Every structure is written in C-alpha cells, then in structure tokens.
Amino acid sequence: MSRVNGYWIFGALLAVLVAAALLIYLGPERQPGLQRLGQEAGEPQQGAGAESAKPFSLVTTFRGDPKTSRAFTWHTASTEATSVLQVVQDTGNASFEGSGVRTFQGTTTILKLIDGSSQGVHKTEAVGLEPGTGYRYRVGDGSAEGWSEPAAFTTEPAKTEAFTFLNVTDSQGVTERDFELWKRTLDKAFGQFPGAAFVVHNGDLTENPEDPEAWKHLLGKARPWAASYPLMPVTGNHEEVDKKADAFVSHFMVPDNGSPSSIPGTSYSFDYGPVHFVMLNSESKLKDQAAWLEKDLKATDKPWKIVSIHRPAYGGNQDKSVLKHWVPVFDKYGVDLVLQGHNHEYSRSYPLQEGRIVESGGTVYVTLNTSGPKFNKKKDDQFYHRVHFQNGNQMFAAIRIQGDTLSYQAYDVKGKLMDSFDLKRK
C-alpha cells in the first residue's frame, strides 16, 4: 500500500470517529431531522415550544344555532400553534380517548401587541351537536401537552319554554385586583342563578383594549363561567378606539351577520328561545347600522326583542346619535328592552315611545351599574327616569323570559335586590 493511500485511509477513519462522537454528544433532541424515541412525526417538542402553545383566555360564545353548535376562542403565546377542538358527550364518564370524540379544526390568526410581540388567536366551532345535551370539551394544538383543562357546556333545548340569562357591563379593569371584582360579580350572579343560559356584557370589558394582560385577567378570572356559558359582548368605547377593535374581535367568535360597514364582530344578532337579541356598536357607523337593524328586526318572527348597546339612549347621559338613528327603529319594531352601559350608575326608564312615557307598550331602557372598579357620580334625574341611583356596588341583572312575561331583577354584588319589574308581551 502506498503512503498516499495510507494517509487517505487514516483520514477517513478519523472522520468517522469524530462524527460518531458528535452524534453521541448531540443526542436525538439536538439533531435536526431526528425524532426522540416514541415521538410521533409532527408532534411538538417538549419544553418551551409546548408551553407557548398552551391555551389561555378561553371563552365560549354563540355563533350558529345555539341548539346544535357552540363556538370557542383562545389565545396562545405561539403564533404557529394549530387550533383543535375536541368534544365528547358528557355521560358522566366522558373520555377524550374513546370512539365518541369529535374533533374540529379551526383557524389561527395573529394579533400584534402594542410592545411589538404577537399572540396566536384561535377560533373553532363545534357543529352538528344534539339539542339540550351536555358536552365536555378541550382545546389546544392537538399535542398531549397542548390541551386546555376540560370544561363543560350544554346546548339549548330543542324547544325552549323559558330561560334566564345574566347581564353585566363595564368590567373595565386595569390590574389583576380590578378583575377580582369582576370575578366576584360573576360568582355571585351564577351562585344565585346557576341555571342561567348565558351572559350579555354591555361593553367596556377592559380599560385599555391594547393591554394583553388585562384581557388575560378578564377571561382568566371569569373561568369557569366564560368557558362554559356563552359570553356575548357589546362593543364599547374601550373596545373600538380610532376605528380599530383588533383585540376585542380577537377574543370572541360571534355571528357573522352584522352591519356590512361595521368592523366584523362588533355588531350582530342571534336567537335564543322566543327572544331575538341584537348587539349594536355605538362607536361608529350608527346610520349604517340603523339600516341593517331595520332589516334585521323586520325579518325576525320572535315575540320578544332585546337590544344591547353601550352608550345609552335613555340613561342620564344620552348619546345623540343613538337617539337619532336607533331609537326610531326600536319604536317602529317594538323592541321590548334595551340593555345599556357606559354611565357606571343604575337607571331604568319608564316605557317610552317616540320620546314620551306611555301607559302600554313602549321600550324600557336599563343602564346597569358597573361590574368592575369604576363608579361615576350620579347624574341629574330626568323625566324618563323611573329608577335612578348610585349605590357604589358592582351589580348584575338576571332576566327571565317565560311565556308572555319578561321578569327583570337587578342585584348588587352582595346579593341585595335593587330593582325589579315585569314586562308583558305586547
């Protein structure tokens, strides 16, 4: 063998030994293209990657028919995590490993935060469900480490004879401590009305819509309620700012049937039982929404009509655009009840029609006090006020519809009944 060949063989042997030593040092976790023993292809790596895909700010809403569907939204630190929902009928021993599990794929979009970072926004809807049925569910990216804690929900019965829903407004906190007040309000509300079907929020959920920590506190403190009972939000002046509402709409998957010129997700309507609900955006495009509102109310065959808005028509402070564009439509189509926010005090109007108190028919306008930390000084009494006070306590309302009667009860956070009235179907 020549000296050249000897050098070549020695060099090749040395290269093999170095490569083997490098493989041993790196291990499979550090080698691109190699999987850990027992890891399935496509499964997220353990550690920081799996943690960044962990769901937070989980909330459920109505998007389609409440009898057969349910929508879910959550955020992740990862902007690349997929959106997976698993649902199984709650039989008492429901398991996500059995044959009865249904899996739904959703969408993932990106929310840019004010500090330059981003969050993943995940939205998924379960469809084809059975009416009046309890389900267990979890959301995540499909990996073993990426699931949320399981939660439960129940679809609307096939025929709803009567139901109760809760109303709150102006949770509008900044700090985690602020949102403890919001949590306490919801805890008391569901404690007194455990059979409530869902929650309507009249707007101003957080103080600063661009503060991601406030949204985490809002929905984190609302668990388990927001994960099991639909939270149907209204757009307030702390949701749409400078014609933008990115953070607000990123947190909720609501019906895609609102006014065409509004930011999608800031106006919409839905039905539950014998009630048609309309959620309006008092922050922009009120004239356009009035045209949509007229078509929407004209099309419904539900005997009860309830509207939720943020800036009040009749509530101490009055929004002139709401009075001009929306109230005539409320009058024309016989809206029964308008739920309002913004004023951080409590007020209820007499039944009103065309700006006058009426003996029968008419629309009642209620402005609920805050569910958060902020209270305003009581405004001057007006001719339309039947009840008007500032009690300095967080409040909630329970509204029950049964047959031809709507019963409204407003409580403070201590459980004291502050106001109540009944409406009879017109």
C-alpha positions in Angstrom: 0.0 0.0 0.0 1.3 3.4 -0.9 2.0 6.2 1.6 -0.8 8.3 -0.1 -3.3 5.5 0.3 -2.4 5.1 3.9 -2.9 8.8 4.7 -6.3 8.6 2.9 -7.5 5.6 4.9 -6.3 7.1 8.2 -8.1 10.4 7.4 -11.3 8.7 6.6 -11.2 6.6 9.8 -10.6 9.7 11.8 -13.6 11.5 10.2 -15.9 8.5 11.1 -14.7 8.6 14.7 -15.3 12.3 15.0 -18.8 12.0 13.5 -19.7 9.2 15.9 -18.5 11.2 18.9 -20.5 14.2 17.7 -23.7 12.1 17.4 -23.3 10.7 20.9 -22.8 14.2 22.3 -25.8 15.8 20.5 -28.3 13.1 21.2 -31.5 12.9 19.2 -33.0 16.0 20.8 -30.2 18.1 19.3 -30.1 16.6 15.8 -32.1 18.3 13.1 -34.5 15.9 11.3 -34.3 13.2 14.1 -37.2 12.4 16.5 -37.0 11.4 20.1 -37.7 7.8 20.8 -41.5 7.4 20.9 -42.2 10.8 19.4 -44.7 10.9 16.6 -43.9 12.9 13.4 -45.3 16.4 13.7 -45.7 16.2 17.5 -44.4 19.4 19.2 -41.2 19.3 21.0 -41.2 19.3 24.8 -40.3 22.3 26.8 -40.7 26.0 25.8 -42.4 25.2 22.4 -45.1 23.1 24.1 -45.6 25.7 26.8 -46.0 28.5 24.2 -48.9 26.5 22.7 -50.8 26.3 26.0 -54.3 27.9 25.7 -55.3 31.0 27.7 -58.2 33.4 27.7 -60.6 30.7 26.7 -64.2 31.8 26.1 -67.3 30.3 24.6 -69.9 32.1 22.5 -72.8 31.5 20.2 -72.1 31.8 16.5 -74.5 29.5 14.8 -77.7 27.8 16.2 -77.4 27.5 20.0 -79.3 24.2 19.8 -76.7 22.5 17.6 -73.4 24.4 17.8 -71.0 26.2 20.1 -68.0 28.5 19.3 -64.7 28.8 21.2 -61.9 31.3 21.2 -58.5 31.2 22.9 -55.0 32.7 22.6 -51.5 31.3 22.8 -48.0 32.7 23.1 -47.2 30.8 20.0 -48.4 32.2 16.6 -47.8 28.9 14.9 -49.9 26.5 17.0 -52.8 24.9 15.3 -56.4 25.2 16.5 -58.1 22.0 17.6 -61.3 21.4 19.5 -62.4 18.0 20.9 -66.0 17.4 22.0 -67.5 14.4 23.7 -71.0 13.9 25.0 -71.0 14.2 28.8 -72.2 10.8 30.0 -70.7 11.0 33.5 -67.5 9.1 32.5 -66.7 11.0 29.3 -63.2 10.4 27.9 -61.3 12.0 25.1 -59.7 8.7 24.3 -62.9 6.9 23.2 -64.7 6.5 19.9 -67.3 9.2 20.7 -64.9 12.0 20.5 -65.4 14.5 17.7 -62.6 16.7 16.5 -62.9 20.1 14.9 -60.2 22.1 13.2 -60.3 25.8 13.5 -58.3 28.9 12.3 -55.2 30.5 13.7 -54.5 34.2 13.1 -52.0 36.6 14.6 -52.7 39.5 17.0 -50.0 42.1 17.0 -49.4 43.5 20.5 -48.5 47.1 21.4 -45.0 46.0 22.6 -44.2 44.5 19.1 -44.8 40.9 20.1 -47.6 38.7 18.9 -50.2 36.2 20.1 -51.8 33.3 18.3 -55.6 33.8 18.0 -57.6 30.5 17.8 -61.2 30.2 16.8 -63.2 26.9 16.3 -66.8 26.0 16.2 -68.4 22.7 17.1 -71.4 21.9 14.8 -73.9 19.1 14.4 -74.5 18.8 18.2 -77.6 17.5 19.8 -80.1 20.0 21.4 -80.4 20.0 25.2 -77.3 17.9 25.6 -74.3 18.2 27.9 -70.8 18.0 26.4 -67.2 18.0 27.7 -64.6 19.7 25.6 -60.9 20.7 25.4 -59.0 23.0 23.0 -55.3 23.1 22.0 -52.9 22.2 19.3 -53.6 18.5 19.4 -50.5 17.5 21.3 -50.5 15.8 24.6 -49.0 18.9 26.3 -51.0 21.5 24.5 -54.6 20.9 25.7 -56.6 23.2 27.9 -58.2 21.8 31.1 -61.5 20.2 30.1 -64.7 22.2 30.5 -68.4 21.6 30.0 -71.3 23.2 28.2 -74.9 22.4 27.4 -76.7 23.2 24.1 -80.1 24.9 24.0 -83.0 22.5 24.3 -85.0 21.7 21.2 -87.9 23.7 22.5 -87.2 26.4 25.0 -90.2 27.3 27.0 -88.4 29.5 29.5 -84.8 30.6 30.3 -82.8 33.0 32.3 -79.7 35.0 31.1 -77.4 37.3 33.0 -76.5 40.9 32.2 -73.3 42.8 33.2 -71.4 45.8 32.0 -68.3 47.9 32.4 -65.9 45.4 34.0 -63.3 47.8 32.7 -60.3 47.0 34.9 -56.6 47.5 34.6 -54.9 45.4 37.3 -55.4 41.8 38.4 -57.0 43.1 41.5 -59.6 45.1 39.5 -60.7 42.0 37.8 -61.2 40.2 41.1 -64.2 42.5 41.4 -65.5 41.3 38.1 -64.9 37.7 39.2 -66.8 38.3 42.4 -69.7 39.7 40.5 -70.0 36.7 38.2 -69.5 34.3 41.1 -72.5 35.9 42.9 -74.6 36.0 39.7 -74.1 32.3 38.9 -74.4 31.5 42.6 -77.9 32.9 42.7 -78.9 31.8 39.2 -77.0 28.6 38.5 -79.4 27.7 35.7 -78.6 30.9 33.6 -78.0 30.0 30.0 -75.5 32.8 29.0 -74.2 36.3 29.8 -74.7 39.5 27.9 -72.0 42.2 28.5 -72.9 45.7 27.6 -69.4 46.8 26.7 -66.1 48.3 28.2 -64.6 45.0 29.1 -61.2 46.4 29.9 -59.8 49.9 30.4 -57.1 49.7 27.6 -58.0 47.4 24.7 -54.4 47.1 23.8 -53.3 45.7 27.2 -52.9 41.9 26.7 -52.6 41.4 30.5 -56.0 43.0 31.1 -57.6 40.5 28.7 -55.9 37.6 30.4 -57.2 38.8 33.7 -60.7 39.4 32.4 -61.1 36.0 30.9 -58.9 34.2 33.4 -60.9 35.4 36.4 -64.1 34.6 34.6 -63.3 30.9 34.5 -65.1 28.6 34.8 -68.1 30.7 33.7 -66.7 32.1 30.5 -65.5 28.6 29.4 -68.9 27.0 29.9 -71.5 29.8 29.5 -71.5 31.9 26.3 -70.3 35.4 27.0 -71.9 37.7 24.3 -70.1 41.0 24.2 -71.1 44.5 23.0 -68.6 47.0 21.6 -67.9 50.0 23.9 -65.7 53.0 23.7 -62.9 50.9 25.4 -63.2 48.2 22.6 -63.3 50.3 19.4 -60.8 53.1 19.5 -59.7 55.2 16.5 -61.8 52.9 14.3 -59.9 49.8 15.4 -61.1 46.9 17.5 -58.5 44.2 16.8 -58.0 43.0 20.4 -61.8 42.9 21.1 -62.7 40.9 18.0 -59.8 38.6 18.5 -61.3 37.3 21.7 -64.8 36.4 20.5 -66.3 34.3 17.8 -69.8 35.7 17.3 -72.3 35.5 14.5 -71.1 36.9 11.2 -74.3 38.7 10.3 -73.8 42.3 11.4 -73.9 45.6 9.6 -71.7 45.3 6.5 -69.8 48.5 7.1 -69.0 47.8 10.8 -65.9 46.1 11.9 -66.8 42.4 11.7 -67.7 41.1 15.1 -68.8 44.5 16.5 -72.5 44.2 15.5 -74.5 41.0 15.3 -77.8 39.3 16.2 -78.8 35.9 17.4 -81.9 34.0 18.6 -82.4 32.0 21.8 -85.8 30.5 22.6 -88.5 33.1 21.9 -86.1 36.1 22.0 -84.3 37.9 19.2 -81.1 39.6 20.5 -79.4 42.4 18.7 -75.9 43.7 19.7 -75.1 47.1 18.3 -71.8 49.1 18.1 -72.3 52.6 19.5 -68.8 53.7 18.4 -69.1 54.1 14.7 -71.3 53.8 11.6 -74.6 54.3 13.5 -76.5 55.4 10.5 -75.4 52.3 8.5 -76.3 50.1 11.5 -79.8 51.6 11.6 -80.4 50.4 8.1 -79.1 46.9 9.0 -81.1 47.0 12.2 -84.3 47.7 10.4 -83.8 44.7 8.1 -82.8 42.5 11.0 -85.8 43.4 13.2 -88.2 43.2 10.3 -87.0 39.6 9.5 -87.4 38.1 12.9 -90.5 36.2 14.0 -89.6 36.0 17.6 -92.2 37.5 20.0 -89.5 39.2 22.3 -86.9 41.6 21.1 -83.9 42.7 23.3 -81.2 45.0 22.2 -77.8 45.6 23.9 -75.8 48.8 23.4 -73.0 50.6 25.3 -73.7 54.3 25.1 -77.3 54.8 26.4 -80.3 56.3 24.6 -82.0 57.0 28.0 -79.7 56.7 31.0 -78.7 60.0 32.5 -76.1 60.8 29.8 -77.7 60.3 26.4 -75.9 59.7 23.1 -77.5 62.0 20.4 -76.5 59.7 17.6 -78.2 56.7 19.3 -81.3 58.8 19.8 -81.4 59.9 16.3 -80.6 56.7 14.4 -81.6 53.8 16.5 -84.4 54.8 18.8 -86.9 55.3 15.9 -86.2 51.8 14.7 -86.7 50.4 18.3 -90.0 52.2 18.3 -91.1 51.0 14.9 -90.4 47.3 15.5 -91.5 47.2 19.1 -88.2 46.4 20.9 -89.1 45.4 24.5 -85.9 46.0 26.4 -82.7 47.9 25.7 -79.7 47.0 27.9 -77.1 49.8 28.3 -73.8 50.6 29.9 -71.2 53.4 29.9 -72.6 55.6 32.7 -71.4 53.5 35.7 -74.6 54.0 37.7 -78.0 52.4 37.7 -81.1 53.8 35.9 -84.3 52.5 34.5 -86.7 54.3 32.3 -90.5 54.3 32.1 -91.8 52.6 29.0 -91.0 55.1 26.2 -92.4 55.6 22.7 -91.2 58.4 20.4 -89.6 60.1 23.4 -92.7 60.1 25.6 -93.8 58.0 28.5 -96.6 55.6 27.5 -99.1 53.6 29.6 -98.8 50.4 27.4 -96.2 49.1 25.0 -93.1 51.2 24.6 -89.5 50.3 25.3 -87.8 50.1 28.7 -84.2 51.3 28.8 -82.0 50.0 31.7 -78.4 51.2 32.4 -76.7 48.7 34.7 -74.1 49.7 37.2 -70.5 48.5 36.7 -69.3 45.0 37.3 -65.7 46.4 37.9 -63.9 49.0 39.9 -65.1 52.3 38.4 -68.2 54.3 39.6 -69.3 57.7 38.4 -71.2 60.4 40.3 -75.0 60.1 39.9 -76.3 62.3 37.2 -79.3 64.5 37.3 -82.7 62.8 37.3 -84.6 63.1 34.0 -88.3 62.9 33.1 -87.9 59.4 31.8 -86.3 58.0 35.0 -88.4 55.6 36.9 -85.5 54.4 39.0 -82.1 56.1 39.3 -79.4 55.7 41.9 -75.7 55.2 42.6 -75.1 52.5 45.2 -71.4 52.2 44.9 -71.5 48.4 44.4 -70.9 46.2 41.5 -74.2 44.9 40.0 -75.7 42.3 37.7 -79.1 41.5 36.4 -81.0 38.3 35.9 -83.6 38.4 33.1 -86.1 35.5 32.7 -88.4 35.0 29.8 -91.3 32.7 30.4 -94.4 32.7 28.1 -95.8 36.2 27.8 -93.8 37.6 30.8 -90.2 39.1 30.9 -89.0 39.4 34.5 -86.0 41.6 35.3 -84.2 41.6 38.6 -81.1 43.7 39.4 -78.8 42.8 42.3 -75.8 44.2 43.9 -72.7 42.0 44.4 -73.8 41.3 48.0 -77.0 39.7 46.7 -79.4 42.5 47.6 -82.3 43.0 45.2 -82.0 46.7 44.0 -84.7 46.8 41.3 -87.2 44.6 39.6 -90.0 44.8 37.1 -92.1 42.6 34.7 -93.0 43.2 31.1 -96.0 41.6 29.4 -95.8 40.7 25.8 -97.2 43.4 23.6 
